[in-house]
Amino acid sequence: MTTTAWTPDRPWRGIMVATALPLREDLSIDYDAYAEHVSHLIGNGCDGVVPNGSLGEYQTLTDDERARVVRTAVAAAGDGARVMPGVAAYGSAESRRWADQAAEAGCGSVLLLPPNTYRADEPAVRAHYAEVAEAGLPVVAYNNPFDTRVDLTPDLLAALHGDGTVVAVKEFTGDVRRAYEIAEVAPELDLLIGADDVLLELALAGAVGWIAGYPNAFPATCVELYDAACAGDLDTALPLYRSLHPLLRLDSKTEFVQAIKLSMDIVGRRGGPTRPPRSPLSGATEALVRSATEKAMAAGHR
């Protein structure tokens, strides 16, 4: 039976939280708050963390900041294998350097977008993943064609897996039909839930992990939801999913970073501001996030 839990030999499975990065009011990184946040997530049942993803605002970080975020996550997690840094960059050589840094820090895997400076063709995509795989860590592909304009289709994922350069895919398209296509053409490739608002559908379709956003604010409840969904326990999962879905939908919105950080602030965690070009939420969107978060708190979610 395929496990949907984190294991040392498959450290990309289970709930890997794409961590938000606490910033001070002057927009400097509060590394102590970040370390506490990583410990909090793992202490509440999450399996590991994904620093330096979009939710971690990696595009706005200096090289020194980005490297220190990874080292901070490894130290706070207590086991580097529970850390899956994002290694996206404009050039394959730069992504490789970030993968090398992750390996040196003791991480268990890395998360890699396809080339995103132009609409890369299949040979370019395959070469990009092959270069990063040379760092020696398992590579999880990240399919987000909305932002990269490169679609890792099931057939392309099968080719990458056949090349031996990827072990799993974070599927963010929201098209749950792809789960079944991927299972047909690449049955040994692990499917990871990439968007919070299709968690239940992809779990039922055979996903073995969740690279997650909203556990930043409600880790314990999200763990309960994930476990029930993967077990096919709809009596438990469906009410939780319906209750949380107004928040989970925000993970797929343009302002997802600001929304999740606001929810963290409301529940008593440390979210804080975002760096430009991300700007504060509009009044209407802030009210929506605040209302949905407060309803989730009133329902006992934590």
N, C-alpha and C positions, 0 to 999 in steps of 0.2 A: 504494500500500500504506500502511495506517495505521501510523504510528510509535508505538511504546510507550516511546520515550525522551523525556527532557526536551528541549525546544527553547525558545529565547527567546520565540517567538510563541505557544507553548502551555506555559507554565511550571508548569502543574499536572500534567503527565504525568511518567512515570518514577517513581522511588522518592523520595517525599517523606516524611521521617521525622517522625512526631509525637514531638517531643523531650521526654524527661523533663528535669526541672529540678533540677540539683544544689542541695541545701540543706545548710547547715552544721548542726551539732548543736543550735544555738540556733534553728534553722528559718529563719534568714535566707538569702537567695539568694546563692550563690557565683557571681557574674557571670563571673569569670575562668574558673572551671571550666566554666561553660556555653559560653562562647566557644570554649574548647579542644575541648569536645565537638562543637560544630557543625563546627569545622574537621576534626576526626577523622572525622566521618561523611562529609563531602564528599571528604576525602582517601582514603576507602576505597570510593569509587565511588557513594555515594548522590547523588541529584541535587539535593536540597534539603531544607529543614526546615519543619516546621509547629509554631511555638511557640504557646503559649497555647491548647492543646487540653486535653482532660480529662487526658491523660497529663502535661501540663505544669502541672496543678493550678491552672488559671486562676481557678477559682471562689474560691480562697483568697488571691488576689493583690490588693494595693492597686492603684489606678489608676496610681500612679507606677511600681510594680514591673512591672505589665503592659506599660506603654509602654517601659520600659527593656529588658525582655526582647526585645521586637521590635527595638529599635535595636541591641542586642548581637548578635542573630542576623544582622542585615543586615551589620554590620561584619565578623563572623566568616566569613560565607559568601563574602564578596568580591564578591558580585553580589546586589543586593536582589531581583532577579527570582527567585532561588532560595528565597525566603522566602514562605510562605503562612500568615500568622497566622490563628488562630482568632479570630473576632469575635463569638462568641455572647454574648448578654446577655439580661436579662429584657425589655428594651424595644427596639423597633425603632430608636428614636432613638439609644439607647446603642450598639447594634450599628453604626449608621451612623457614629457618632463614632469607633469603633474602626477601621472601614474607612477613614475619612478619615485617621486616624493612620498606618495601614499605607501608604496612598498617599503621605503626606508622607515616610515613612521610606524609600520607594523599593521597596516590595515588589511582587512580580509578580502576586499573586492573594490572595484571602482564602477562608477556609472558614467557612461559616455554617450553624448549626442553624436549624430552624424555630422559631417562637415556642414557648417551653417553660414559660410561666407558667400556661397553661391549654390545653385541647384545642382549638386553633384550627381554624376551618373553612377551606375553600379560598380564599375571598376574603381572609381575614386572612393566610394564608400567602403568597399572591401579592403582597399589598401589602407584607409584611415584606421579601420578597426584592427587590421593586422599589425600596424605600427604600434598601437597602444598595447595590444596583447603581448608584445615583446617584453613589456615591463615585468611580466610574470604573474600578475594578479588576475583572478577571474574578472572578466569584463561583462557588465550588464549593459545591453543596448537600451537606449532611451528613444522611443519613437514619439516624436512630437512634431508632426508635419505642419502644424499651424504656425509654429515659430521658426522652424528650420527650413521649411519648403522642401524637405527631403523626406519621403515616405518610406519607412522600413516596412514594406509589404510582407505578407507571409512568405512569399517566394524568396524575397531578398534576405529575410531572416533565416530561412532554411539554408541559403547559400553561405551566410556568415557562420552559422552553426556548423555547417559542413566544412568550412575553412578551419574550424577549431578556434575561432577568435571571440566568440561570445557564448555565455552559458545561460543567459536569460534575457528577457526583454521587459522593460517597463512600458506597458501599452497605455498610451494616453489619448488615443483617438476618440474614445467613447463608443466605438463601434464594437459591440459585444460579439458580433458575428465573427470577428477576427480570431477570437479565442478558439473557435472550432476549426477555422482554416489553419491556424498555426499548429494545432494539435495534429492535423492531418499531414502537413508537409514537413513538420519538424517536431515529431513527438517527444524527443528528448530535450527540447529547449524549454526551460522553465518560463512560465507566464507569470508576470508580476502585475498586480493591479496598479495602474498609474494615475488614475483619477478617482478621487474619493467618492464621486456621485455615481459610479458604476460598481462599487465594491461588491454588493450582493450578487449582481448579475455575473461578474467575472469570477467570484468565488465559487458560485454554483457551476460555472463552466470549467473549473479545474485550475484556477490560479493557485500558486503555492507561496505567494508573498504579496505584500502591499507596501509600496513606497508611498508613504502617507503624509498628508498635510495636517488634518484636523486633530490628530492625537497631540499636537503641540499644545492644544487647549484642553482636550478631554481624553487623556491617554487611557485611563482605566476603562471607561465605557467603550472606547474604540477597540480595545483589546477584547472585551466581551463580545462586541459585534463581530469582529473578524473571526474569532474562534467559533462562534455559533454559525456564521455564514459558511465557513469552510467545512464544518461538520454537517451541513445541511439541516441544521436545527432551525427551521423557519419559525417555529413558535416563539423562540427567543430572538432570532435575528430580525424578523420583519418589523415588529413594533419598535425596536431600537433604530432600525434603518429609517423608518418613516419619521420618527421623532427627530433624528439628527439630520435628515436630508436637507432641510433649509440651510444648514451650515455646510454640509458636504458639497452642495452645489457651488458654493463660493470658491472651492478649490479649482474650479475650471474657469473662473472669471478672470478678466484682465487684472483686476485689483486684488488678486488672491493673497498677495503678501501682506498688504495693508489690512485686509479683512482678518486674516489669521492672527496677525499681531494685535489687532484690536480685541479679538476674542480672548487672547492670552491676558491682555491687560485687565479685562473685565473679570475673568475668573481668578485674578490674583497672581498670575504669572508675570514674567517680564517680557513684554513684546517690544514696546517702544516705537520710535519713529522709523521711517525708511529713508534711505539715501536717494537723492535725485538720480535719474529723472522721475522716480516714483514720487507722487505727491500725495498729500493727505486725502482721505476719502471725502466725497461730496457729502453734504448734509443728509441727503436722502439715503445714500448707500450706508453711511455710518449708522443711521437710525435703523436700517434693515438689519445690519450685522448685530447691533446692540440688542435689538428685540429678539432675534433668533438665539443669540447667546444666552440672554437672560431666561428665555423659555427653556433652553436645555438645562440650565442650572436649576430652575424650578422643578424640572422633571427628575432631578437627582443625578444627572449625568456629571461625571467628574473625570 
